[in-house]
Each structure stands twice: as C-alpha cells, then as structure tokens.
C-alpha cells in the first residue's frame, strides 16, 4: 500500500470515529438537556427537530461545498460548525435559554451533516485507491465512536459532571481533530471536481444537477430503507422492548446494545463479502435479513426470540448505507454531488422517520408501528440493482493505483 493511501485510510477512520463520538456525546445526554431546560417530551422532540432541520438543509449544499473547496475543507468546515454549535448549546444550558440552545443545535446539525458528506466522499476515494471494499469499516468506525461517546456520556452523567462542561470539551476535540487530521486525506486533482463548463463533462453544471439523475435517485431510495431501519432501531428498540415485551428499562437498553453490536460486527467484516458476491446480492441479502429480523422482533412472544430478531435486524441494517455511498461515488467526477443527494435522502429518513413512527405508535403501539419500516425496506429491495458497480469515468486520485472496475 502506498504511504499516502495508508495515511488517508487511517485519517478517514479517525474522522468517521470522531463524527460518531461527537454525535453520541449530545444524543446520550438528551435527558440532561431536557431536565436543565425544563422541557416536556414533546418540547424535547421539538428541540431535536431543530437539529434535524439544520442537517437536512445542509445536506443538499454539502455537495456544492465539497466540489468547490474539496473534501478536506468540507470536513474542516463541518467540524468547526459542529464545535461552535456545541458551545452555543452549552451556553444555552448555562443560561437556561431554550432559544440559545435551539440555535446551537441548528448549527450543530448543519456541521455534522457537512462533516458526514465530506467523510463519505473521502471514504469512497480511499476505497477506489485500495481497490477493495472498505466503506463498511469506515461506518463501523462511526458506530464504534458513537458507542464510545454514549459510554462517556453515561459515565459523566453518573459522576454528575455538568453537560455544559462536557460539550465544551467535545467542541475542543472536534475542532482540533477535524482541522488537523484531514491534512492526510488523498490529494485532490482537478478531475476530482466538476469541470467549469457543461461541455467539458457532458452533464449539467453544479452539484444540484445530480437530483435529475435517475440512478442517483434510485440509490437514494435504496439508502432510504437502510437509513430508516437503522434510525427506527436507534430510537425505538429499547422502548418497544419495554412497552411490547414488558421488560425493564435496563433490559431494553441491552436489546438496543444487541442491535448495535450486530450491526457493528457486520460492518467490520462486510467488505470482503461485498467484494466476493457483489453489491447487489449483498444489498438484497442485507435488506432481506433486516426485514425478517424486524418482523421477528415485532411478533416474538419472548425476549430471547425478540433478541434473535434484533440480531438479524442489526446485521441487515449494517451495509445498506455504506454500499449506497460507495455506489453514489463510483464516478469520482460526480462523487460530491451524488453523495450529497443520496445522503440527503438517507438522512431525511434517518432523522424524520423515527418521530413519525412515534406518532403512529400513539395509535397502534410503538412495537406494531415498527412494521411500517418494512414497507420502505421492500421498496429498497426492489430497486437494489441500481447499486451495481459501474466503471468510473475519470482516473484514480493517485497515479499508479489500479482501477477497481477494470
């Protein structure tokens, strides 16, 4: 492996892991923020929606920013914005001001979204340079960072450490690492960014043109099902276990841990499986496993059987999102725009789907409401062939690196 590729691989692992840790540092202490601000469950949901709006607004713009400034600077901009947002949230908590905290969360959501698109574009470039599938491992690093962030948050909460102080430390870590580590990203060449004229590329200029590409939109639908099934599990597996199976809150948390552990493990080993069987077969097998696991979790009469469902569900949810990112970035020339589109669709489902399931759960029970996710999974299964590998139009980011689709 060339030294530059090795350094970029390590840097991408670090950036993915830190992104997960920063996100989980907030998510793990939402109850503390809610208590400090004196918010009800509904009001807390409204506060979370502000962060989601920031992310959804930023995602379509992220491709334009990446095309203009490059992936390294996109990560730097995102990491800095997330850090400033975290500091603003800390100030809002210290002042017991909901508007200040909401403004901070909006900026935090914008930063995390920009960061995410940048890291996925870089991950796809590293994957091409290595000539093997590695994107699932990068997403496993995100999951591992999120797990570590949740543990840190739980530990600091148990020690009664101020959430404001926690956020300031996370902000300092975010801005330091996100500014420094991208220096090891793969060097960008002019061909990595869209040409300045439509005649040079044979396509519409600008990142927004990708919204008119049928394959890119189908990839968005593929990722929608994968993202929704992961987001639904993140928010509702624990509560569905408590409400539907009568377990304790600790048992519900363990059920969620089972789901996350299954997903993380499959992400670490999934690359070799994808290289052997191809994206489409693995994607369809993953979506099938997710659907079977989801249904089993919902209808299981006992906790152990529901846990088996959670394992299958987590294994199935593991690879859909990273495979969608890889497919969107097959052509380096249009990677930024297409990853932005697919990320926007996926994260909209990831962020907006779980609250909608909550509203449905008020009518039929949250455990039964989870079956609605199966509809999106089936739709993703049908359009999975859109993720088939395509030869890139432009050369690899480093000379001398063989093309992964000769």
C-alpha positions in Angstrom: 0.0 0.0 0.0 1.3 3.4 -0.9 2.2 5.6 2.1 -0.2 8.3 1.0 -3.1 5.8 0.8 -2.2 4.3 4.1 -2.2 7.7 5.8 -5.5 8.6 4.2 -7.1 5.4 5.3 -6.1 6.0 9.0 -7.2 9.6 8.8 -10.6 8.5 7.4 -11.1 6.0 10.2 -10.3 8.8 12.7 -12.7 11.2 11.1 -15.6 8.7 11.0 -15.0 7.7 14.6 -14.9 11.2 15.9 -18.1 12.1 14.0 -19.8 9.2 15.8 -18.4 10.3 19.2 -19.4 13.9 18.7 -23.0 13.0 17.7 -23.4 10.5 20.6 -22.0 12.9 23.1 -25.1 15.0 22.5 -27.5 12.2 22.0 -26.5 10.3 25.1 -27.3 13.3 27.4 -30.5 14.5 25.9 -32.3 13.7 29.2 -29.9 16.0 31.0 -30.5 18.8 28.5 -34.3 18.3 28.8 -34.1 18.4 32.6 -31.9 21.5 32.7 -34.2 23.4 30.3 -37.4 22.1 31.9 -38.8 20.6 28.7 -41.6 18.0 28.3 -41.2 15.1 26.0 -43.0 16.9 23.2 -40.9 20.0 23.7 -37.7 18.0 23.7 -38.9 16.4 20.4 -39.3 19.9 19.0 -35.8 20.8 20.1 -34.4 17.7 18.4 -36.3 18.6 15.3 -34.3 21.9 15.1 -31.1 19.9 14.8 -32.7 17.7 12.2 -33.7 20.7 10.1 -30.2 22.0 10.2 -28.9 18.7 8.9 -31.5 18.4 6.2 -30.9 21.9 5.0 -27.1 21.5 4.9 -27.0 18.1 3.1 -28.1 19.3 -0.4 -25.5 22.1 -0.1 -22.7 19.8 1.0 -22.0 18.5 -2.5 -21.6 22.1 -3.8 -19.2 22.9 -0.9 -17.2 19.7 -1.4 -17.0 20.4 -5.2 -15.9 24.0 -4.6 -13.5 23.5 -1.6 -12.6 19.8 -1.6 -13.4 17.1 0.9 -10.7 18.0 3.5 -12.1 21.6 3.8 -15.6 20.3 3.9 -14.8 18.2 6.9 -13.0 21.2 8.5 -16.0 23.5 7.9 -18.3 20.8 9.3 -16.2 20.1 12.3 -15.8 23.8 13.2 -19.5 24.4 12.8 -20.4 21.4 15.0 -17.9 22.7 17.6 -19.4 26.2 17.6 -22.9 24.7 17.8 -21.9 22.6 20.8 -20.5 25.6 22.5 -23.8 27.5 21.8 -25.8 24.6 23.3 -23.6 24.7 26.3 -24.2 28.4 26.7 -28.0 27.8 26.3 -27.9 25.2 29.1 -25.8 27.5 31.4 -28.3 30.4 30.8 -31.3 28.0 30.8 -32.3 29.5 27.5 -34.2 27.4 25.0 -33.7 29.8 22.1 -30.0 29.8 22.5 -29.8 26.1 22.9 -32.0 25.7 19.8 -29.8 28.0 17.7 -26.8 26.0 18.8 -28.5 22.7 17.9 -29.3 24.1 14.4 -25.7 25.0 13.8 -24.6 21.6 15.3 -26.9 19.8 12.9 -25.5 21.8 9.9 -21.9 21.0 10.9 -22.5 17.3 11.5 -24.2 17.0 8.1 -21.4 18.7 6.2 -18.8 16.6 8.0 -20.7 13.5 7.1 -20.8 14.2 3.4 -17.1 15.1 3.3 -16.1 11.9 5.1 -18.1 9.7 2.9 -16.6 11.2 -0.3 -13.1 10.7 1.1 -14.0 7.2 2.2 -15.1 6.4 -1.4 -11.9 7.8 -2.8 -9.8 5.7 -0.4 -11.9 2.7 -1.4 -11.1 3.2 -5.0 -7.4 3.7 -4.3 -7.3 0.5 -2.2 -9.1 -1.4 -5.0 -11.3 -3.2 -2.4 -14.4 -2.5 -0.4 -13.7 -0.7 2.9 -16.6 1.7 3.2 -18.5 -0.5 5.7 -15.5 -0.5 8.0 -15.5 3.3 8.0 -19.1 3.2 9.0 -18.2 0.7 11.7 -15.7 3.2 13.0 -18.6 5.7 13.2 -20.7 3.1 15.2 -17.7 2.5 17.4 -17.2 6.2 18.0 -20.9 6.6 18.8 -20.7 3.7 21.3 -17.7 5.2 23.0 -19.5 8.6 23.1 -22.5 7.0 24.7 -20.4 5.3 27.3 -18.6 8.6 28.1 -21.9 10.4 28.3 -23.3 7.8 30.7 -20.2 7.9 32.8 -20.1 11.7 33.1 -23.8 11.7 33.9 -23.3 9.1 36.7 -20.5 11.3 38.1 -22.8 14.4 37.9 -20.5 16.2 35.5 -22.1 19.3 34.0 -23.4 18.7 30.5 -22.2 22.2 29.5 -18.6 21.4 30.5 -18.9 18.1 28.6 -20.0 19.9 25.5 -17.2 22.4 25.6 -14.6 19.6 25.9 -16.2 17.8 22.9 -16.2 21.0 20.9 -12.5 21.5 21.6 -11.8 17.9 20.5 -14.0 18.3 17.4 -12.4 21.4 16.1 -8.8 20.3 16.9 -9.1 16.9 15.2 -11.2 18.0 12.2 -8.8 20.8 11.4 -5.6 18.7 11.7 -6.4 15.1 10.5 -7.7 15.9 7.0 -4.2 17.0 6.1 -3.6 13.3 5.5 -6.6 12.9 3.1 -5.8 11.9 -0.5 -4.5 14.8 -2.6 -7.2 16.1 -4.9 -6.7 16.6 -8.6 -8.6 18.9 -10.9 -10.5 15.9 -12.3 -11.9 15.1 -8.8 -14.1 18.2 -9.1 -16.7 19.1 -11.7 -15.4 21.0 -14.7 -16.5 24.6 -15.1 -18.5 24.1 -18.2 -21.2 21.6 -19.1 -19.5 20.8 -22.3 -16.4 19.5 -20.5 -18.4 16.9 -18.6 -21.4 16.3 -20.9 -23.6 16.9 -17.9 -25.4 19.8 -16.2 -23.1 22.0 -14.2 -23.3 22.3 -10.5 -24.0 19.9 -7.7 -27.8 20.2 -7.9 -27.8 18.6 -11.3 -27.5 15.2 -9.7 -31.0 15.5 -8.5 -32.2 14.9 -12.0 -30.3 11.6 -12.5 -32.5 8.5 -12.3 -29.8 6.2 -10.9 -28.8 8.6 -8.2 -32.4 9.0 -7.1 -32.8 5.2 -7.1 -29.7 4.9 -4.9 -31.4 7.4 -2.6 -34.4 5.1 -2.3 -32.1 2.2 -1.6 -30.4 4.2 1.2 -33.8 5.5 2.4 -34.9 2.0 3.5 -31.5 1.2 5.1 -31.4 4.5 6.9 -34.9 4.3 8.2 -34.5 0.8 9.6 -31.3 1.9 11.4 -32.8 5.1 12.7 -36.0 3.4 13.8 -34.0 0.9 15.8 -31.8 3.6 17.4 -34.8 5.5 18.7 -37.3 2.8 19.4 -35.8 -0.7 20.0 -35.4 -0.1 23.7 -38.8 1.5 24.3 -40.5 -1.1 22.1 -38.9 -3.9 24.2 -40.2 -2.2 27.4 -43.7 -1.5 26.1 -44.2 -4.6 23.9 -42.5 -7.2 25.9 -42.8 -5.8 29.4 -39.0 -5.8 30.0 -37.2 -3.4 32.4 -35.5 -0.3 31.1 -32.1 -1.9 31.5 -33.2 -5.0 29.5 -34.5 -2.6 26.8 -31.1 -0.9 26.7 -29.4 -4.3 26.4 -31.7 -5.2 23.5 -30.5 -2.0 21.8 -26.9 -2.9 22.5 -27.5 -6.3 20.9 -28.8 -4.5 17.7 -25.8 -2.1 17.7 -23.2 -4.9 18.3 -24.7 -7.0 15.4 -24.6 -4.0 13.1 -21.0 -3.0 14.0 -19.7 -6.5 13.7 -21.2 -7.0 10.2 -19.8 -3.6 9.1 -16.3 -4.7 10.1 -16.4 -8.0 8.1 -18.8 -6.9 5.3 -16.2 -5.5 2.9 -14.8 -9.0 1.9 -18.3 -10.3 1.5 -19.2 -7.5 -0.9 -16.1 -7.9 -2.9 -16.9 -11.7 -3.3 -20.6 -11.6 -4.1 -21.1 -8.0 -5.4 -23.0 -5.1 -4.1 -26.5 -6.1 -5.4 -26.5 -9.6 -3.9 -25.2 -8.5 -0.6 -27.6 -5.5 -0.5 -30.6 -7.7 -1.2 -29.5 -10.2 1.4 -29.0 -7.4 3.9 -32.4 -5.9 3.2 -34.0 -9.4 3.5 -32.3 -10.0 6.8 -33.4 -6.6 8.1 -37.0 -7.3 7.1 -37.0 -10.8 8.7 -35.4 -9.5 11.8 -37.8 -6.6 12.1 -40.9 -8.8 11.7 -39.5 -11.3 14.2 -38.7 -8.6 16.7 -42.3 -7.3 16.4 -44.2 -10.6 16.7 -41.8 -12.5 19.0 -43.7 -13.6 22.2 -40.5 -13.9 24.3 -37.4 -11.7 24.9 -34.9 -14.3 23.7 -36.7 -14.7 20.3 -37.0 -10.9 20.0 -33.2 -10.7 20.6 -32.7 -13.0 17.7 -34.8 -10.7 15.6 -32.7 -7.7 16.8 -29.5 -9.6 15.7 -30.9 -10.2 12.2 -32.2 -6.7 12.1 -28.9 -5.2 13.0 -27.0 -7.4 10.6 -29.3 -6.4 7.8 -29.1 -2.7 8.6 -25.3 -2.7 8.6 -24.3 -2.4 5.0 -27.1 -0.6 3.1 -25.9 2.9 3.9 -22.2 2.4 3.2 -23.0 0.5 0.0 -25.2 3.3 -1.2 -22.4 5.8 -0.5 -19.9 3.7 -2.5 -22.3 3.3 -5.4 -23.0 7.1 -5.5 -19.3 7.8 -5.6 -18.4 5.2 -8.4 -17.6 8.2 -10.7 -15.1 10.4 -9.0 -16.0 13.3 -11.3 -19.6 13.5 -9.8 -19.0 11.9 -6.4 -19.6 15.1 -4.4 -22.9 15.9 -6.0 -24.2 12.3 -5.9 -23.1 11.5 -2.4 -24.9 14.8 -1.3 -28.1 13.7 -2.9 -28.0 10.1 -1.5 -27.0 11.5 1.9 -29.9 13.9 1.9 -32.5 11.2 1.1 -31.0 8.8 3.6 -30.6 11.3 6.5 -34.0 12.7 6.0 -35.4 9.2 6.5 -33.0 8.6 9.4 -34.0 11.8 11.2 -37.6 12.3 10.3 -38.8 8.7 10.1 -38.5 7.8 13.9 -40.7 10.8 15.0 -43.3 9.8 12.5 -43.2 6.3 13.9 -43.7 7.7 17.3 -46.9 9.4 16.2 -48.1 6.1 14.6 -47.1 4.4 17.8 -49.6 6.5 19.8 -52.3 4.9 17.7 -51.2 1.2 17.4 -48.3 0.8 19.9 -44.7 1.5 19.0 -43.8 -2.2 18.6 -46.5 -2.6 16.0 -45.7 0.7 14.4 -42.2 -0.5 13.5 -43.8 -2.8 10.8 -44.2 0.4 8.7 -40.5 0.3 8.3 -40.9 -2.9 6.3 -42.6 -1.1 3.5 -39.6 1.1 2.9 -37.3 -1.9 3.2 -39.3 -3.7 0.5 -39.1 -0.7 -1.8 -35.3 -0.6 -1.3 -35.1 -4.3 -2.1 -36.8 -3.8 -5.4 -34.5 -1.0 -6.6 -31.3 -2.6 -5.2 -29.9 -3.4 -8.7 -29.3 0.4 -9.1 -26.3 -0.1 -6.8 -24.5 -2.3 -9.3 -20.8 -1.4 -9.8 -20.0 1.0 -12.6 -16.6 1.8 -14.1 -15.6 5.4 -13.1 -15.3 8.0 -15.9 -12.2 9.6 -14.5 -8.8 8.4 -13.3 -8.0 7.3 -9.8 -7.0 10.1 -7.3 -3.4 8.8 -7.2 -1.3 7.8 -10.2 -0.3 4.1 -10.3 -3.4 2.9 -8.4 -5.3 0.2 -10.4 -8.9 0.8 -11.2 -11.3 -1.3 -9.1 -13.6 -1.9 -12.1 -11.1 -2.6 -15.0 
